[in-house]
Amino acid sequence: MKSETIAAEVVVIGAGSAGCAVAGRLAERGREVLLLEAGPDYGPFGSVAWPAELLSARMLATTHDWGYAAERWTFERARVIGGCSTHNGAIAAVGHRRDYDGWGLPGWSGVDVAPLFELAIERMRVRAYQAAEAGPFHRRCLVAATDLGWPIASDLCDLDAGPAFGLETVNVVEGVRWNAAFAYLDPVRDRMRICDRTVSDRLEFGPGGPRVVAERNGEQLVVEAETVVIAAGVYGTPGILERSGIGDPAILRSAGIDVRHDLPGVGENLHDHPLVEADRTVGPELQAWLDAAAATGFLPEEQTLGKFVSGVSPDGLYDTHVFPVCASDQTSILHGHIAVVVACLTPRSRGSVHVVGSDHRMPPLIDHRYLSDPEGHDLAVLRDGLKVAQQLLGHEQLATVLGDAVTDLGSDRAIRAAVKHYYHPVGSCAMGSDARSVCDADGRVRGVPGVVVADASLIPQIPRANTNLPAVMIGERIARSLTQS
Ligand SMILES: Cc1cc2nc3c(=O)[nH]c(=O)nc-3n(C[C@H](O)[C@H](O)[C@H](O)COP(=O)(O)OP(=O)(O)OC[C@H]3O[C@@H](n4cnc5c(N)ncnc54)[C@H](O)[C@@H]3O)c2cc1C
């Protein structure tokens, strides 16, 4: 295989939500940055190369996916500039400040992350949907929630907010999903190098420091750098470390990889918000309204959301998302039915993601072990949340325009059989101070000088929030620590 060697001060692997933030901020602060992304780079906002489905925030885009799956689940992850921020639901949330206090890590308390979130919110152009923008179904949900006596909030994206129902906060600009590449790379594209369609395989270590070994168009690309920032996402980052011989020795040996550094937490602590969908078929009247609204303008599937406190919340804070979803587009998987989704925001179940061989083309083994916590906490939150969902669905505003349930959720067994994920995996290279932690509080991989992680895999315990803004905030935080040290 032909091989080329280049040098950079900082190489960032993965141009996702966090990778764009860290690379963009480092370039802004005068660092010489090379950004390696496995998927295509379609250029700045306004470039005609951008595929329409990656721009439209109306529904999730499915064309640029890594294609991970296990058992009956698919684990969507974008393979494109901007990472998952380029194909996600564009719902913007920060969680509660106590989520971050609970990490117990220097520089990550609620007080510390608040200004970083402000930067992320400004760059990602976050705003709340206005009442006039709400589609016919979500308007009815708002009326029903108000009638049911639930507090109505005008800003759900607030570290101090309590339980409430309201219009969602989003990073959507005139119908466009405002991704992290537009937010962080566009202002500095002339000050950094981006190598797209370049898959980073592993790190090697010589006397001069770490080197990234990557593959591009069937040729090898070796990058020598002072600092390697791995931002390949929660399923990608552990794989790069493991293929480099960094991880649990038993797992590395079973994958045929020589052990370089014993770090047993790599790929462990994987978790997500588990969810179930209380669904109903759409009645003809509602379908006609939806078709009419979709024909005349932008009608996204998600527009309203509730935060609720379940009966097992240990701290009295909200621990459940209850949010209605309603498709307007006939190509959506939801077409013909609606769902009120119930998600557990404080999951205790933990799984893992590991490589099964040394070849980067082999997909990892992803085992989330949803609802496996021995106390049954995660299941109990879903059970409670379903009662709230049924209240909403039973209100005349919805009951009169909906048909029957499609999915049975009437027993614990049925809930287990129907459980899905919220697309929010985190934690597979977690920060911390104990023996199981992979990184320190500045994202530095323990015992591996010059290598830093900057993405959602750093999260030790998932916040009560959709994870895009937290991932962007992590990029801001790691860029700051790299430029202050
Ligand atoms: C379908 C979907 C809907 C979602 N909806 C929402 C939502 O509405 N709101 C919200 O807040 N969150 C949402 N999320 C979650 C959120 O988008 C993610 O948590 C967040 O984007 C993760 O950011 P990250 O930087 O950790 O990883 P990613 O954004 O996944 O970035 C990783 C990047 O690294 C690249 N990469 C991976 N491996 C390699 C390699 N070996 N070499 C080179 N490059 C590599 C990938 O191609 C990717 O670009 C959603 C996620 C999905 C998938």
The ligand as an ORCA input file, in Angstrom:
! r2SCAN-3c Opt
* xyz 0 1
  C     -30.502      9.728     14.617
  C     -30.013     10.584     15.752
  C     -30.837     11.571     16.287
  C     -30.388     12.338     17.357
  N     -31.146     13.395     17.780
  C     -30.633     14.253     18.677
  C     -31.314     15.446     19.002
  O     -32.368     15.752     18.451
  N     -30.756     16.278     19.930
  C     -29.585     15.970     20.555
  O     -29.146     16.746     21.410
  N     -28.909     14.846     20.256
  C     -29.380     14.001     19.314
  N     -28.672     12.902     18.957
  C     -27.414     12.621     19.669
  C     -26.267     13.570     19.305
  O     -26.340     13.923     17.948
  C     -24.933     12.879     19.638
  O     -24.911     12.558     21.021
  C     -23.728     13.760     19.336
  O     -23.770     14.212     18.005
  C     -22.455     12.968     19.576
  O     -21.354     13.766     19.257
  P     -19.880     13.172     19.224
  O     -18.982     14.281     18.868
  O     -19.631     12.424     20.480
  O     -19.891     12.051     18.078
  P     -20.317     12.119     16.544
  O     -21.105     13.328     16.261
  O     -20.894     10.783     16.229
  O     -18.934     12.300     15.767
  C     -18.003     11.289     15.524
  C     -17.359     11.570     14.173
  O     -16.194     10.763     14.057
  C     -16.167     10.174     12.784
  N     -15.389      8.943     12.916
  C     -15.724      7.835     13.611
  N     -14.744      6.913     13.520
  C     -13.775      7.468     12.756
  C     -12.514      7.008     12.314
  N     -12.044      5.792     12.637
  N     -11.765      7.825     11.538
  C     -12.209      9.070     11.204
  N     -13.419      9.559     11.599
  C     -14.175      8.756     12.371
  C     -17.623      9.960     12.434
  O     -17.812      9.774     11.040
  C     -18.250     11.212     12.990
  O     -18.236     12.262     12.051
  C     -29.089     12.103     17.909
  C     -28.274     11.126     17.368
  C     -28.710     10.374     16.284
  C     -27.797      9.334     15.699
*
